[in-house]
Amino acid sequence: MKKKILCCAALLLATVLLLGFLQLLLMPKYMADKQEGALIGEYYRETTAHDVLFVGDCEVYECFTPPTLWEEYGVTSYIRGSAQQLPWQSYHLLEEMLKRETPKAVVFNVYALKYGTPQNEAYNRMTLDGMRMSREKLSAIRASMTEGESLLSYLLPLLRFHSRWDELSAEDWQYLLHRDTVSHNGYLMQTGILPKTSDREGVPLADYTLPATAMFYLEQMRLLCEENGVALILIKAPTNNWRYYWYDEWDAQIADYADGHGLSYYNFIGLDGEIGLDWSTDTYDGGAHLNVYGAEKLTSYFGEILCRELGLAGHRDDAEISAVWAEKLDAYKQEKEKGNTP
């Protein structure tokens, strides 16, 4: 009887190990392609706290460079951004981060407030699969699932990716047990240059009211920051390509919300001269996003605002933090020199 129990236990263990191995093998690695899918998980590698945390979509992880904030101001920061990060995802990511650390400020990019319903499973995966198991992850999954998706497929991704056999490549084996770091504290570098050639505006909308669900989660972020003694700063990145257009009517609603709750809101659209942006050199995709040269200019401009508003003095006198960031800055400069184009 005892031998039978041991055999069953061994069989069960072998089955669990096999399924675990298959899940690791079949899940997308996001190393050479769609690197934005690797961003969320990289946060857990951090060993020091941050003065500023950014949350939001591509307009944070491609427009602000934490190494620049460190080099120019001695300010430590991290960008917890992901592709098409929805407002409820930003909220639950923020919940998770504020359990780990208490920054001086949280910076939220408001573009995603246009979304009031779940959008796309592929983008969901890029945000949610990288989160560690927690109550916040479960809540984010439930709020994000599109029609036909199941909670179980997020808890056991093998159920979703079991059919990837014909897509497996050398990358899947190379990164079976580890991942390279693709970002610089959440910033995904692009060094390519593709000038903006059109000032075409967005298509007129029938209704410009920002969705109630999105505004609910903005309010939840505000309350969460208030409870933790953290300043919430709202921003709109300077990019305003017709494909990702920011309407004046949306802007007015955010400005009213910020004014009504005593929040700072910085809309960088139209401040090209002050920031120093040149749309012939500072974008890699025709004006939809900034490249590293534009991101450095915007970060430098915003860093001065952050230091003034928050009274940040920097950490250059802290030997431990300085040593950590010296390595980060060196890696950043090496990649910039080498070039990394989409």
N, C-alpha and C positions, 0 to 999 in steps of 0.2 A: 504493500500500500504506500509506504514511504517512498519507494523507488518510483512509483507511478506519479506521485505528487511532484517529485523532483523533475521527472521527465516533462510533465505538463508545464511546470514553471520555466524550465529551460526552453521549451517550445514557444511559450508566450514571450519570453525575453527576446528570443531570436526573431520572432515576428515583429515586435516593437522596434528592434534595431534595424531590421530590413526596411520597414516602412519609414523610419526616420532617415535612413540613408537615401531612399528613393525620393523623399520630399526634398532633401538637401540638393540632390542631383537635378531634379526636374523644375525647381523654382527658378524663375529668371534671375540672372546675376547682376544685370545693369552695370556692367563694367566697361565694355567697349561701346555699347549701344544703349541709348535711353538712360544715361547716367543719372538723370534726375530721380530715377527710381531708387537709387542708393542713398539719397540724402538723409531721409528721416532716421535711418538706423545709425548713421555716423555720430549722432549726438551723444550716444551712450559711451563713446570713447573719450569724452572730455574728462580731464582730471582737475580742472580748476573752475571756479565760478565765473560768472559774467556780469558786467555792469548793465548790459543791454541785451535783451532777447528780441529778435525779429520773428514774426509769424506771418504766413501768407503764401501767395502763389509765386509764379516765376518773376513777378515784379519785385520781390525781395531777393531771391537767390541769384538773380542775374544783375541786380542794380546796386548792391551794397557789398563792400569788401571789408570784412573784419580785420584783415591785416593792415589795411590803410587806417582804420580807426586806431589801431594799436600804434602804428608807426608815427602818426601825426599827433595823437592826443593821449596815448597811453591808456586808452579805453579798451576793455575786454568785451567781446560780444560774440553772439552766435545767431545764425539764421536757421530757424526751423521751418524751412520752406519746402514746398513740393508742387509739382505740376497741377494746376487747377485745384489748389487746396481750397476746399469749401469752408464757409464760415464755421460750421459745427466741427469740422475737423481741426481748424485753428484753435477753437475753444478747448477741445479735449486735449490737444497737444499742449496747450498752455497749462491746463490743469495738471497734466503729468509733470511738466517742467517745474512748476511752482511747488511741487512736492520735493523736488531735488535741490532747488536753489531759490534765492530771493534776489532778483536783480533790482537795479534802481528804476528801470523802465522797461516796458514792453512796447514794441513798435509794431503796429498792425497796418498792413496795406489794404485799402478799402475796396479795391477793384472787385474782389470776389463777392461783395455784397449784392451783386447783380443776380446771384444764384439763390433760389429759394427751394429747390428740389434737388435730389440726387441726380448726377449727370452721366457718369461714364465709369464702367467697371475698371477699365485699364488704368485710369487716373486714380480711382479709389485704391487700387492695389499698390500704386507707387507711394501712396501715403500710409495706408493702413498695415501693409505687410511688414513694413520696417519698424513698427511700434512693438515694444515688448508687451507681453501679456499683462494686462492690468484692467481695472474697472474702467479706466478712461478709454482704453482700446475697445472694449466691448461696447461702450456707449457710442463711440465714434463709428463702429461698424454698423450698429443698428440704425443710426441716423443716416448713413451713407449708402446703404444697399439699394441698387436699382432693381427693377422688376425682374424676378427670376433668380436673383442671387439668394444665397442662404448664409446664415451665420456660421454654420458648420464648415463651409468651404473656406472661410477666413481663419477659423480656428485650426483647421487641418488643410492647409493649402494644397496638399497632395490630391485632394478631391477635385481641385480646380485645374491643376497642372499635370494630371496623370497622362494626358495625351500628348505631351511635348516630346515624346520619344524621337519623332522625325525631325525635330528642331535642334536637338542636342548638338553642341559643338565642342571644340577643345576648351573653350572658355568655361563651359559648365563643369568640366573635370578640374581645370586649373583652380577655380574658385569654389570648389566643393566645400571646403572647411574654413575658408577665410575670404575676406574682401579687401581689396586695396582701398585707400582713402581717395575719393575722387574730388572732394570739395575742400575748401579752405574755410573751416568753421561754418559750413553751410553754403558758402559762395561757390557757384559753379562757373569757372572761368571760361570765357570765350575771347579769343584774340583776333578772330576774323573781322573783316571790314566789308560791309555792303551798305552803301549810302542810302539814306532816305530820299526818295525822288518824288513822293506825292504827299500832299496835304489833304487828301480826300477825307471827308468827314464820315461819320457813321450813318447808317440808314435810320431815318426817323422812326420812332417807336409809337405804338398806339397808346401805351401807358408807361410813364416814366417812374412810377412808384416803386421804390425798392421793396423787395419781398418782405413780408412780415416775419417769416422764419429767419431770414438773414439778419434783420434788425434785432430780433430776439436774442440771437447768439452774440451780436455785438454788445447788447446790454449785459449779457451774462459775462462776457469778457471784462466789461467795465467793472461789474460788481466783484468779480474774482480778483481783479487787480486791487480794487479798493480794500477788500478784506485782507489782502496780503501786504498792504502798504506800498504798492508798486504803482508808479505813474504809467498810465496808458496814453500813448501818443499815436494818433492816426495820421497816415500819410497816403498820398497818391503819387506813385512814381511818375516821372516826367514823360514816359512813353505814352503816345496817344495815336497809335496806328489805327487806321479805319477798321481793321479786323478786331481790334481790342479797344474800342472807343469808349471814352469816359465823357458822358453827357453832362452838360451844365446843370440839368435838372437833378441828376444824381448828386452832383457836387453840392448843390444847394441843400439837399436833404442831410448830407453828412455834416456840412458846416453848421446847420441848425442844431443837429444832434450834439455836436461837439460844444457849441456855444451853450446849449441848455444844460450840459453836464460838466462844464468847466474843464473840458479836455482841449489839448492842443491838436490842431489839424493843419497839416502842411500839404498843400497841393502844389507839386513841383512843375506841373504843366504850365508852359509859358514863361518859365524862369530860366530859359536857356542861357541868356546873357549873364545873369548873376552866377549861375552855376559854372558857366564856361563850356557848355555842351556845344558840339559841332556835329550836326546830323550827317555830315558827309564822311566823318571819320569815327564817330563814337557809337555806332550801332553795327551789329553783325548780320542783321536780317531786315534791312530796309526800314528801320524805325520801330519795329515791334518790341525790341528789347535792346538794352545797352550791351556793348562789349566791355572789356576790362578797362579800356581807356576812358569811356564814359562813366563807368561805375566808380572809378577812382575819383573822378571829379565830383560826382554826386555825393559820395561818401565823405569827401573832404568838406564839402559845403554843409552837409547835414551834421557832421561831427562837431562843427563849431556850434551849431544850434543845440545839440545834445549837451555839450559841456556847459553852455551858458544856462540852459533851462534846468538842468539837473545838478549843477554845481559839481560836475565831475572833475577830480584833480588828477586822475590817472594813477598808474601803478608802476611807474618806471623805477621807483625806489624799492620795490619789492623784488628781491633777488630771485625768489622761486618763480614768481609769475613772469618776470622778465626772461628767465631762461626758457620757460615753456614757449613764450611768444617769439623769442629769437629764432627758435626752430621753425615755428609756423611761418614767420615772415620769410625765412630763407627758402622754404619749400615753395611758397607763393611766388617769390621772385624768380626762382629757377623755372617754374612752369611758364611764367609770363615770358621769359627770355626764349624758352624753347618754342613756345607757340602752341596753341590748342584751338584749332578751328573746327566749327561744326561740319 
